[in-house]
Amino acid sequence: MFKKLLSSIGVGAATVDTRLADSHCEPGGRLEGVVHVKGGNVEQSVDRIYIFFNTLYKHEVNDKTTYSTFTIEKISLNEAPFLIGPDEVKDIPFTINVPYNTPLSVSQSKSWIETGLDIAQAVDPKDEDAIVVKPNEAQ
């Protein structure tokens, strides 16, 4: 019981790590990798694995320059919930399309994918991986 309580606040909970085959991609291309899920101290139900394509954009607020995260697209990797047991490891391979509106990595432009697990009544584990977006043939 105590371990379940701790895992609900993130202590001893499941972890996620995305391992990309290549961090370079292009708009309209494909990004391949494996989502590595490792169970914590107790069994947990993972409702959803999702990947966000994020970018940082610059804008003004009250005459001050600030940076904010913009999510270009959210992709769900699984159809049905699954259980991850204590210290169990699951590798979920994926191939996803890079959105056409993903900005190119030029100057101070920054893009990344964020992977997360949706676990009911718990702190959701996340992972971020930088990507380098190169121009495609049309660009």
Phi and psi in radians as a Rosetta constraint file:
Dihedral C 1 N 2 CA 2 C 2 CIRCULARHARMONIC -1.130 0.35
Dihedral N 2 CA 2 C 2 N 3 CIRCULARHARMONIC -0.676 0.35
Dihedral C 2 N 3 CA 3 C 3 CIRCULARHARMONIC -1.119 0.35
Dihedral N 3 CA 3 C 3 N 4 CIRCULARHARMONIC -0.658 0.35
Dihedral C 3 N 4 CA 4 C 4 CIRCULARHARMONIC -1.119 0.35
Dihedral N 4 CA 4 C 4 N 5 CIRCULARHARMONIC -0.708 0.35
Dihedral C 4 N 5 CA 5 C 5 CIRCULARHARMONIC -1.105 0.35
Dihedral N 5 CA 5 C 5 N 6 CIRCULARHARMONIC -0.792 0.35
Dihedral C 5 N 6 CA 6 C 6 CIRCULARHARMONIC -1.107 0.35
Dihedral N 6 CA 6 C 6 N 7 CIRCULARHARMONIC -0.721 0.35
Dihedral C 6 N 7 CA 7 C 7 CIRCULARHARMONIC -1.165 0.35
Dihedral N 7 CA 7 C 7 N 8 CIRCULARHARMONIC -0.503 0.35
Dihedral C 7 N 8 CA 8 C 8 CIRCULARHARMONIC -1.188 0.35
Dihedral N 8 CA 8 C 8 N 9 CIRCULARHARMONIC -0.386 0.35
Dihedral C 8 N 9 CA 9 C 9 CIRCULARHARMONIC -1.809 0.35
Dihedral N 9 CA 9 C 9 N 10 CIRCULARHARMONIC 0.168 0.35
Dihedral C 9 N 10 CA 10 C 10 CIRCULARHARMONIC 1.771 0.35
Dihedral N 10 CA 10 C 10 N 11 CIRCULARHARMONIC -0.133 0.35
Dihedral C 10 N 11 CA 11 C 11 CIRCULARHARMONIC -1.512 0.35
Dihedral N 11 CA 11 C 11 N 12 CIRCULARHARMONIC 2.039 0.35
Dihedral C 11 N 12 CA 12 C 12 CIRCULARHARMONIC 1.297 0.35
Dihedral N 12 CA 12 C 12 N 13 CIRCULARHARMONIC 0.394 0.35
Dihedral C 12 N 13 CA 13 C 13 CIRCULARHARMONIC -1.579 0.35
Dihedral N 13 CA 13 C 13 N 14 CIRCULARHARMONIC 3.010 0.35
Dihedral C 13 N 14 CA 14 C 14 CIRCULARHARMONIC -1.079 0.35
Dihedral N 14 CA 14 C 14 N 15 CIRCULARHARMONIC 2.661 0.35
Dihedral C 14 N 15 CA 15 C 15 CIRCULARHARMONIC -2.170 0.35
Dihedral N 15 CA 15 C 15 N 16 CIRCULARHARMONIC 2.790 0.35
Dihedral C 15 N 16 CA 16 C 16 CIRCULARHARMONIC -2.304 0.35
Dihedral N 16 CA 16 C 16 N 17 CIRCULARHARMONIC 2.464 0.35
Dihedral C 16 N 17 CA 17 C 17 CIRCULARHARMONIC -2.521 0.35
Dihedral N 17 CA 17 C 17 N 18 CIRCULARHARMONIC 2.078 0.35
Dihedral C 17 N 18 CA 18 C 18 CIRCULARHARMONIC -1.605 0.35
Dihedral N 18 CA 18 C 18 N 19 CIRCULARHARMONIC 2.293 0.35
Dihedral C 18 N 19 CA 19 C 19 CIRCULARHARMONIC -2.062 0.35
Dihedral N 19 CA 19 C 19 N 20 CIRCULARHARMONIC 1.859 0.35
Dihedral C 19 N 20 CA 20 C 20 CIRCULARHARMONIC -1.430 0.35
Dihedral N 20 CA 20 C 20 N 21 CIRCULARHARMONIC 2.461 0.35
Dihedral C 20 N 21 CA 21 C 21 CIRCULARHARMONIC -1.153 0.35
Dihedral N 21 CA 21 C 21 N 22 CIRCULARHARMONIC -0.641 0.35
Dihedral C 21 N 22 CA 22 C 22 CIRCULARHARMONIC -2.680 0.35
Dihedral N 22 CA 22 C 22 N 23 CIRCULARHARMONIC 2.284 0.35
Dihedral C 22 N 23 CA 23 C 23 CIRCULARHARMONIC -1.457 0.35
Dihedral N 23 CA 23 C 23 N 24 CIRCULARHARMONIC -0.065 0.35
Dihedral C 23 N 24 CA 24 C 24 CIRCULARHARMONIC -1.649 0.35
Dihedral N 24 CA 24 C 24 N 25 CIRCULARHARMONIC 2.370 0.35
Dihedral C 24 N 25 CA 25 C 25 CIRCULARHARMONIC -2.626 0.35
Dihedral N 25 CA 25 C 25 N 26 CIRCULARHARMONIC 3.109 0.35
Dihedral C 25 N 26 CA 26 C 26 CIRCULARHARMONIC -2.459 0.35
Dihedral N 26 CA 26 C 26 N 27 CIRCULARHARMONIC 2.652 0.35
Dihedral C 26 N 27 CA 27 C 27 CIRCULARHARMONIC -0.994 0.35
Dihedral N 27 CA 27 C 27 N 28 CIRCULARHARMONIC 2.288 0.35
Dihedral C 27 N 28 CA 28 C 28 CIRCULARHARMONIC 1.495 0.35
Dihedral N 28 CA 28 C 28 N 29 CIRCULARHARMONIC -0.117 0.35
Dihedral C 28 N 29 CA 29 C 29 CIRCULARHARMONIC -1.509 0.35
Dihedral N 29 CA 29 C 29 N 30 CIRCULARHARMONIC -2.885 0.35
Dihedral C 29 N 30 CA 30 C 30 CIRCULARHARMONIC -2.086 0.35
Dihedral N 30 CA 30 C 30 N 31 CIRCULARHARMONIC 2.608 0.35
Dihedral C 30 N 31 CA 31 C 31 CIRCULARHARMONIC -2.163 0.35
Dihedral N 31 CA 31 C 31 N 32 CIRCULARHARMONIC 2.196 0.35
Dihedral C 31 N 32 CA 32 C 32 CIRCULARHARMONIC -2.073 0.35
Dihedral N 32 CA 32 C 32 N 33 CIRCULARHARMONIC 2.630 0.35
Dihedral C 32 N 33 CA 33 C 33 CIRCULARHARMONIC 3.127 0.35
Dihedral N 33 CA 33 C 33 N 34 CIRCULARHARMONIC -2.909 0.35
Dihedral C 33 N 34 CA 34 C 34 CIRCULARHARMONIC -2.358 0.35
Dihedral N 34 CA 34 C 34 N 35 CIRCULARHARMONIC 2.309 0.35
Dihedral C 34 N 35 CA 35 C 35 CIRCULARHARMONIC -1.621 0.35
Dihedral N 35 CA 35 C 35 N 36 CIRCULARHARMONIC 2.075 0.35
Dihedral C 35 N 36 CA 36 C 36 CIRCULARHARMONIC -1.743 0.35
Dihedral N 36 CA 36 C 36 N 37 CIRCULARHARMONIC 1.968 0.35
Dihedral C 36 N 37 CA 37 C 37 CIRCULARHARMONIC -1.914 0.35
Dihedral N 37 CA 37 C 37 N 38 CIRCULARHARMONIC 2.218 0.35
Dihedral C 37 N 38 CA 38 C 38 CIRCULARHARMONIC -2.100 0.35
Dihedral N 38 CA 38 C 38 N 39 CIRCULARHARMONIC 2.221 0.35
Dihedral C 38 N 39 CA 39 C 39 CIRCULARHARMONIC -1.168 0.35
Dihedral N 39 CA 39 C 39 N 40 CIRCULARHARMONIC 2.694 0.35
Dihedral C 39 N 40 CA 40 C 40 CIRCULARHARMONIC -1.624 0.35
Dihedral N 40 CA 40 C 40 N 41 CIRCULARHARMONIC -2.397 0.35
Dihedral C 40 N 41 CA 41 C 41 CIRCULARHARMONIC -1.487 0.35
Dihedral N 41 CA 41 C 41 N 42 CIRCULARHARMONIC -0.321 0.35
Dihedral C 41 N 42 CA 42 C 42 CIRCULARHARMONIC -2.342 0.35
Dihedral N 42 CA 42 C 42 N 43 CIRCULARHARMONIC 2.842 0.35
Dihedral C 42 N 43 CA 43 C 43 CIRCULARHARMONIC -1.208 0.35
Dihedral N 43 CA 43 C 43 N 44 CIRCULARHARMONIC 2.380 0.35
Dihedral C 43 N 44 CA 44 C 44 CIRCULARHARMONIC -2.339 0.35
Dihedral N 44 CA 44 C 44 N 45 CIRCULARHARMONIC 2.631 0.35
Dihedral C 44 N 45 CA 45 C 45 CIRCULARHARMONIC -1.705 0.35
Dihedral N 45 CA 45 C 45 N 46 CIRCULARHARMONIC 2.118 0.35
Dihedral C 45 N 46 CA 46 C 46 CIRCULARHARMONIC -1.672 0.35
Dihedral N 46 CA 46 C 46 N 47 CIRCULARHARMONIC 1.945 0.35
Dihedral C 46 N 47 CA 47 C 47 CIRCULARHARMONIC -1.317 0.35
Dihedral N 47 CA 47 C 47 N 48 CIRCULARHARMONIC -0.675 0.35
Dihedral C 47 N 48 CA 48 C 48 CIRCULARHARMONIC -2.697 0.35
Dihedral N 48 CA 48 C 48 N 49 CIRCULARHARMONIC 2.507 0.35
Dihedral C 48 N 49 CA 49 C 49 CIRCULARHARMONIC -1.931 0.35
Dihedral N 49 CA 49 C 49 N 50 CIRCULARHARMONIC 2.210 0.35
Dihedral C 49 N 50 CA 50 C 50 CIRCULARHARMONIC -2.268 0.35
Dihedral N 50 CA 50 C 50 N 51 CIRCULARHARMONIC 2.695 0.35
Dihedral C 50 N 51 CA 51 C 51 CIRCULARHARMONIC -2.207 0.35
Dihedral N 51 CA 51 C 51 N 52 CIRCULARHARMONIC 2.243 0.35
Dihedral C 51 N 52 CA 52 C 52 CIRCULARHARMONIC -1.814 0.35
Dihedral N 52 CA 52 C 52 N 53 CIRCULARHARMONIC 2.359 0.35
Dihedral C 52 N 53 CA 53 C 53 CIRCULARHARMONIC -1.601 0.35
Dihedral N 53 CA 53 C 53 N 54 CIRCULARHARMONIC 1.997 0.35
Dihedral C 53 N 54 CA 54 C 54 CIRCULARHARMONIC -2.027 0.35
Dihedral N 54 CA 54 C 54 N 55 CIRCULARHARMONIC 2.688 0.35
Dihedral C 54 N 55 CA 55 C 55 CIRCULARHARMONIC -2.487 0.35
Dihedral N 55 CA 55 C 55 N 56 CIRCULARHARMONIC 2.791 0.35
Dihedral C 55 N 56 CA 56 C 56 CIRCULARHARMONIC -1.829 0.35
Dihedral N 56 CA 56 C 56 N 57 CIRCULARHARMONIC 2.295 0.35
Dihedral C 56 N 57 CA 57 C 57 CIRCULARHARMONIC -2.217 0.35
Dihedral N 57 CA 57 C 57 N 58 CIRCULARHARMONIC 2.666 0.35
Dihedral C 57 N 58 CA 58 C 58 CIRCULARHARMONIC -1.802 0.35
Dihedral N 58 CA 58 C 58 N 59 CIRCULARHARMONIC 2.344 0.35
Dihedral C 58 N 59 CA 59 C 59 CIRCULARHARMONIC -2.692 0.35
Dihedral N 59 CA 59 C 59 N 60 CIRCULARHARMONIC 2.969 0.35
Dihedral C 59 N 60 CA 60 C 60 CIRCULARHARMONIC -1.820 0.35
Dihedral N 60 CA 60 C 60 N 61 CIRCULARHARMONIC 2.408 0.35
Dihedral C 60 N 61 CA 61 C 61 CIRCULARHARMONIC -2.338 0.35
Dihedral N 61 CA 61 C 61 N 62 CIRCULARHARMONIC 2.096 0.35
Dihedral C 61 N 62 CA 62 C 62 CIRCULARHARMONIC 0.897 0.35
Dihedral N 62 CA 62 C 62 N 63 CIRCULARHARMONIC 0.854 0.35
Dihedral C 62 N 63 CA 63 C 63 CIRCULARHARMONIC 1.091 0.35
Dihedral N 63 CA 63 C 63 N 64 CIRCULARHARMONIC 0.347 0.35
Dihedral C 63 N 64 CA 64 C 64 CIRCULARHARMONIC -2.139 0.35
Dihedral N 64 CA 64 C 64 N 65 CIRCULARHARMONIC 2.441 0.35
Dihedral C 64 N 65 CA 65 C 65 CIRCULARHARMONIC -1.385 0.35
Dihedral N 65 CA 65 C 65 N 66 CIRCULARHARMONIC 2.305 0.35
Dihedral C 65 N 66 CA 66 C 66 CIRCULARHARMONIC -2.429 0.35
Dihedral N 66 CA 66 C 66 N 67 CIRCULARHARMONIC 2.831 0.35
Dihedral C 66 N 67 CA 67 C 67 CIRCULARHARMONIC -2.064 0.35
Dihedral N 67 CA 67 C 67 N 68 CIRCULARHARMONIC 2.433 0.35
Dihedral C 67 N 68 CA 68 C 68 CIRCULARHARMONIC -2.352 0.35
Dihedral N 68 CA 68 C 68 N 69 CIRCULARHARMONIC 2.710 0.35
Dihedral C 68 N 69 CA 69 C 69 CIRCULARHARMONIC -1.536 0.35
Dihedral N 69 CA 69 C 69 N 70 CIRCULARHARMONIC 2.342 0.35
Dihedral C 69 N 70 CA 70 C 70 CIRCULARHARMONIC -2.104 0.35
Dihedral N 70 CA 70 C 70 N 71 CIRCULARHARMONIC 2.233 0.35
Dihedral C 70 N 71 CA 71 C 71 CIRCULARHARMONIC -1.573 0.35
Dihedral N 71 CA 71 C 71 N 72 CIRCULARHARMONIC 2.050 0.35
Dihedral C 71 N 72 CA 72 C 72 CIRCULARHARMONIC -1.357 0.35
Dihedral N 72 CA 72 C 72 N 73 CIRCULARHARMONIC -0.746 0.35
Dihedral C 72 N 73 CA 73 C 73 CIRCULARHARMONIC -2.743 0.35
Dihedral N 73 CA 73 C 73 N 74 CIRCULARHARMONIC 2.568 0.35
Dihedral C 73 N 74 CA 74 C 74 CIRCULARHARMONIC -2.057 0.35
Dihedral N 74 CA 74 C 74 N 75 CIRCULARHARMONIC 2.250 0.35
Dihedral C 74 N 75 CA 75 C 75 CIRCULARHARMONIC -2.154 0.35
Dihedral N 75 CA 75 C 75 N 76 CIRCULARHARMONIC 2.318 0.35
Dihedral C 75 N 76 CA 76 C 76 CIRCULARHARMONIC -1.687 0.35
Dihedral N 76 CA 76 C 76 N 77 CIRCULARHARMONIC 2.300 0.35
Dihedral C 76 N 77 CA 77 C 77 CIRCULARHARMONIC -1.652 0.35
Dihedral N 77 CA 77 C 77 N 78 CIRCULARHARMONIC -0.295 0.35
Dihedral C 77 N 78 CA 78 C 78 CIRCULARHARMONIC -2.225 0.35
Dihedral N 78 CA 78 C 78 N 79 CIRCULARHARMONIC 2.631 0.35
Dihedral C 78 N 79 CA 79 C 79 CIRCULARHARMONIC -1.571 0.35
Dihedral N 79 CA 79 C 79 N 80 CIRCULARHARMONIC -0.605 0.35
Dihedral C 79 N 80 CA 80 C 80 CIRCULARHARMONIC -2.271 0.35
Dihedral N 80 CA 80 C 80 N 81 CIRCULARHARMONIC 2.610 0.35
Dihedral C 80 N 81 CA 81 C 81 CIRCULARHARMONIC -1.086 0.35
Dihedral N 81 CA 81 C 81 N 82 CIRCULARHARMONIC 2.722 0.35
Dihedral C 81 N 82 CA 82 C 82 CIRCULARHARMONIC -2.509 0.35
Dihedral N 82 CA 82 C 82 N 83 CIRCULARHARMONIC 2.796 0.35
Dihedral C 82 N 83 CA 83 C 83 CIRCULARHARMONIC -1.696 0.35
Dihedral N 83 CA 83 C 83 N 84 CIRCULARHARMONIC 2.450 0.35
Dihedral C 83 N 84 CA 84 C 84 CIRCULARHARMONIC -2.085 0.35
Dihedral N 84 CA 84 C 84 N 85 CIRCULARHARMONIC 2.088 0.35
Dihedral C 84 N 85 CA 85 C 85 CIRCULARHARMONIC -1.412 0.35
Dihedral N 85 CA 85 C 85 N 86 CIRCULARHARMONIC 3.006 0.35
Dihedral C 85 N 86 CA 86 C 86 CIRCULARHARMONIC -1.014 0.35
Dihedral N 86 CA 86 C 86 N 87 CIRCULARHARMONIC 2.212 0.35
Dihedral C 86 N 87 CA 87 C 87 CIRCULARHARMONIC 1.027 0.35
Dihedral N 87 CA 87 C 87 N 88 CIRCULARHARMONIC 0.186 0.35
Dihedral C 87 N 88 CA 88 C 88 CIRCULARHARMONIC -1.279 0.35
Dihedral N 88 CA 88 C 88 N 89 CIRCULARHARMONIC 2.545 0.35
Dihedral C 88 N 89 CA 89 C 89 CIRCULARHARMONIC -2.075 0.35
Dihedral N 89 CA 89 C 89 N 90 CIRCULARHARMONIC 2.287 0.35
Dihedral C 89 N 90 CA 90 C 90 CIRCULARHARMONIC -2.229 0.35
Dihedral N 90 CA 90 C 90 N 91 CIRCULARHARMONIC 2.290 0.35
Dihedral C 90 N 91 CA 91 C 91 CIRCULARHARMONIC -1.928 0.35
Dihedral N 91 CA 91 C 91 N 92 CIRCULARHARMONIC 2.125 0.35
Dihedral C 91 N 92 CA 92 C 92 CIRCULARHARMONIC -1.966 0.35
Dihedral N 92 CA 92 C 92 N 93 CIRCULARHARMONIC 1.840 0.35
Dihedral C 92 N 93 CA 93 C 93 CIRCULARHARMONIC -1.263 0.35
Dihedral N 93 CA 93 C 93 N 94 CIRCULARHARMONIC 2.619 0.35
Dihedral C 93 N 94 CA 94 C 94 CIRCULARHARMONIC -2.568 0.35
Dihedral N 94 CA 94 C 94 N 95 CIRCULARHARMONIC 2.682 0.35
Dihedral C 94 N 95 CA 95 C 95 CIRCULARHARMONIC -2.365 0.35
Dihedral N 95 CA 95 C 95 N 96 CIRCULARHARMONIC 2.118 0.35
Dihedral C 95 N 96 CA 96 C 96 CIRCULARHARMONIC -2.246 0.35
Dihedral N 96 CA 96 C 96 N 97 CIRCULARHARMONIC 2.683 0.35
Dihedral C 96 N 97 CA 97 C 97 CIRCULARHARMONIC -1.461 0.35
Dihedral N 97 CA 97 C 97 N 98 CIRCULARHARMONIC 2.368 0.35
Dihedral C 97 N 98 CA 98 C 98 CIRCULARHARMONIC -1.385 0.35
Dihedral N 98 CA 98 C 98 N 99 CIRCULARHARMONIC 2.190 0.35
Dihedral C 98 N 99 CA 99 C 99 CIRCULARHARMONIC -1.001 0.35
Dihedral N 99 CA 99 C 99 N 100 CIRCULARHARMONIC 2.480 0.35
Dihedral C 99 N 100 CA 100 C 100 CIRCULARHARMONIC -1.092 0.35
Dihedral N 100 CA 100 C 100 N 101 CIRCULARHARMONIC -0.452 0.35
Dihedral C 100 N 101 CA 101 C 101 CIRCULARHARMONIC -1.620 0.35
Dihedral N 101 CA 101 C 101 N 102 CIRCULARHARMONIC 0.292 0.35
Dihedral C 101 N 102 CA 102 C 102 CIRCULARHARMONIC -1.255 0.35
Dihedral N 102 CA 102 C 102 N 103 CIRCULARHARMONIC 2.169 0.35
Dihedral C 102 N 103 CA 103 C 103 CIRCULARHARMONIC -1.195 0.35
Dihedral N 103 CA 103 C 103 N 104 CIRCULARHARMONIC 2.593 0.35
Dihedral C 103 N 104 CA 104 C 104 CIRCULARHARMONIC -1.215 0.35
Dihedral N 104 CA 104 C 104 N 105 CIRCULARHARMONIC 2.641 0.35
Dihedral C 104 N 105 CA 105 C 105 CIRCULARHARMONIC -1.492 0.35
Dihedral N 105 CA 105 C 105 N 106 CIRCULARHARMONIC 1.494 0.35
Dihedral C 105 N 106 CA 106 C 106 CIRCULARHARMONIC -2.240 0.35
Dihedral N 106 CA 106 C 106 N 107 CIRCULARHARMONIC 2.631 0.35
Dihedral C 106 N 107 CA 107 C 107 CIRCULARHARMONIC 0.925 0.35
Dihedral N 107 CA 107 C 107 N 108 CIRCULARHARMONIC -2.115 0.35
Dihedral C 107 N 108 CA 108 C 108 CIRCULARHARMONIC -1.719 0.35
Dihedral N 108 CA 108 C 108 N 109 CIRCULARHARMONIC 0.172 0.35
Dihedral C 108 N 109 CA 109 C 109 CIRCULARHARMONIC -1.113 0.35
Dihedral N 109 CA 109 C 109 N 110 CIRCULARHARMONIC 2.337 0.35
Dihedral C 109 N 110 CA 110 C 110 CIRCULARHARMONIC -2.289 0.35
Dihedral N 110 CA 110 C 110 N 111 CIRCULARHARMONIC 2.247 0.35
Dihedral C 110 N 111 CA 111 C 111 CIRCULARHARMONIC -2.289 0.35
Dihedral N 111 CA 111 C 111 N 112 CIRCULARHARMONIC 2.634 0.35
Dihedral C 111 N 112 CA 112 C 112 CIRCULARHARMONIC -2.756 0.35
Dihedral N 112 CA 112 C 112 N 113 CIRCULARHARMONIC 2.829 0.35
Dihedral C 112 N 113 CA 113 C 113 CIRCULARHARMONIC -1.880 0.35
Dihedral N 113 CA 113 C 113 N 114 CIRCULARHARMONIC 2.467 0.35
Dihedral C 113 N 114 CA 114 C 114 CIRCULARHARMONIC -2.032 0.35
Dihedral N 114 CA 114 C 114 N 115 CIRCULARHARMONIC 2.191 0.35
Dihedral C 114 N 115 CA 115 C 115 CIRCULARHARMONIC -1.904 0.35
Dihedral N 115 CA 115 C 115 N 116 CIRCULARHARMONIC 2.415 0.35
Dihedral C 115 N 116 CA 116 C 116 CIRCULARHARMONIC -2.501 0.35
Dihedral N 116 CA 116 C 116 N 117 CIRCULARHARMONIC 2.724 0.35
Dihedral C 116 N 117 CA 117 C 117 CIRCULARHARMONIC -1.902 0.35
Dihedral N 117 CA 117 C 117 N 118 CIRCULARHARMONIC 2.343 0.35
Dihedral C 117 N 118 CA 118 C 118 CIRCULARHARMONIC -1.705 0.35
Dihedral N 118 CA 118 C 118 N 119 CIRCULARHARMONIC 1.830 0.35
Dihedral C 118 N 119 CA 119 C 119 CIRCULARHARMONIC -2.026 0.35
Dihedral N 119 CA 119 C 119 N 120 CIRCULARHARMONIC 2.093 0.35
Dihedral C 119 N 120 CA 120 C 120 CIRCULARHARMONIC -1.048 0.35
Dihedral N 120 CA 120 C 120 N 121 CIRCULARHARMONIC 2.416 0.35
Dihedral C 120 N 121 CA 121 C 121 CIRCULARHARMONIC 0.957 0.35
Dihedral N 121 CA 121 C 121 N 122 CIRCULARHARMONIC 0.712 0.35
Dihedral C 121 N 122 CA 122 C 122 CIRCULARHARMONIC -2.680 0.35
Dihedral N 122 CA 122 C 122 N 123 CIRCULARHARMONIC 2.828 0.35
Dihedral C 122 N 123 CA 123 C 123 CIRCULARHARMONIC -1.235 0.35
Dihedral N 123 CA 123 C 123 N 124 CIRCULARHARMONIC 2.200 0.35
Dihedral C 123 N 124 CA 124 C 124 CIRCULARHARMONIC -1.395 0.35
Dihedral N 124 CA 124 C 124 N 125 CIRCULARHARMONIC 2.112 0.35
Dihedral C 124 N 125 CA 125 C 125 CIRCULARHARMONIC -1.216 0.35
Dihedral N 125 CA 125 C 125 N 126 CIRCULARHARMONIC 2.549 0.35
Dihedral C 125 N 126 CA 126 C 126 CIRCULARHARMONIC -2.375 0.35
Dihedral N 126 CA 126 C 126 N 127 CIRCULARHARMONIC 2.816 0.35
Dihedral C 126 N 127 CA 127 C 127 CIRCULARHARMONIC -2.549 0.35
Dihedral N 127 CA 127 C 127 N 128 CIRCULARHARMONIC 2.455 0.35
Dihedral C 127 N 128 CA 128 C 128 CIRCULARHARMONIC -2.133 0.35
Dihedral N 128 CA 128 C 128 N 129 CIRCULARHARMONIC 2.403 0.35
Dihedral C 128 N 129 CA 129 C 129 CIRCULARHARMONIC -2.348 0.35
Dihedral N 129 CA 129 C 129 N 130 CIRCULARHARMONIC 2.155 0.35
Dihedral C 129 N 130 CA 130 C 130 CIRCULARHARMONIC -1.196 0.35
Dihedral N 130 CA 130 C 130 N 131 CIRCULARHARMONIC 2.516 0.35
Dihedral C 130 N 131 CA 131 C 131 CIRCULARHARMONIC -2.196 0.35
Dihedral N 131 CA 131 C 131 N 132 CIRCULARHARMONIC 2.597 0.35
Dihedral C 131 N 132 CA 132 C 132 CIRCULARHARMONIC -1.878 0.35
Dihedral N 132 CA 132 C 132 N 133 CIRCULARHARMONIC 2.050 0.35
Dihedral C 132 N 133 CA 133 C 133 CIRCULARHARMONIC -1.750 0.35
Dihedral N 133 CA 133 C 133 N 134 CIRCULARHARMONIC 1.969 0.35
Dihedral C 133 N 134 CA 134 C 134 CIRCULARHARMONIC -1.703 0.35
Dihedral N 134 CA 134 C 134 N 135 CIRCULARHARMONIC 2.736 0.35
Dihedral C 134 N 135 CA 135 C 135 CIRCULARHARMONIC -1.169 0.35
Dihedral N 135 CA 135 C 135 N 136 CIRCULARHARMONIC 2.540 0.35
Dihedral C 135 N 136 CA 136 C 136 CIRCULARHARMONIC -1.507 0.35
Dihedral N 136 CA 136 C 136 N 137 CIRCULARHARMONIC -3.140 0.35
Dihedral C 136 N 137 CA 137 C 137 CIRCULARHARMONIC -1.030 0.35
Dihedral N 137 CA 137 C 137 N 138 CIRCULARHARMONIC -0.677 0.35
Dihedral C 137 N 138 CA 138 C 138 CIRCULARHARMONIC -1.227 0.35
Dihedral N 138 CA 138 C 138 N 139 CIRCULARHARMONIC -0.432 0.35
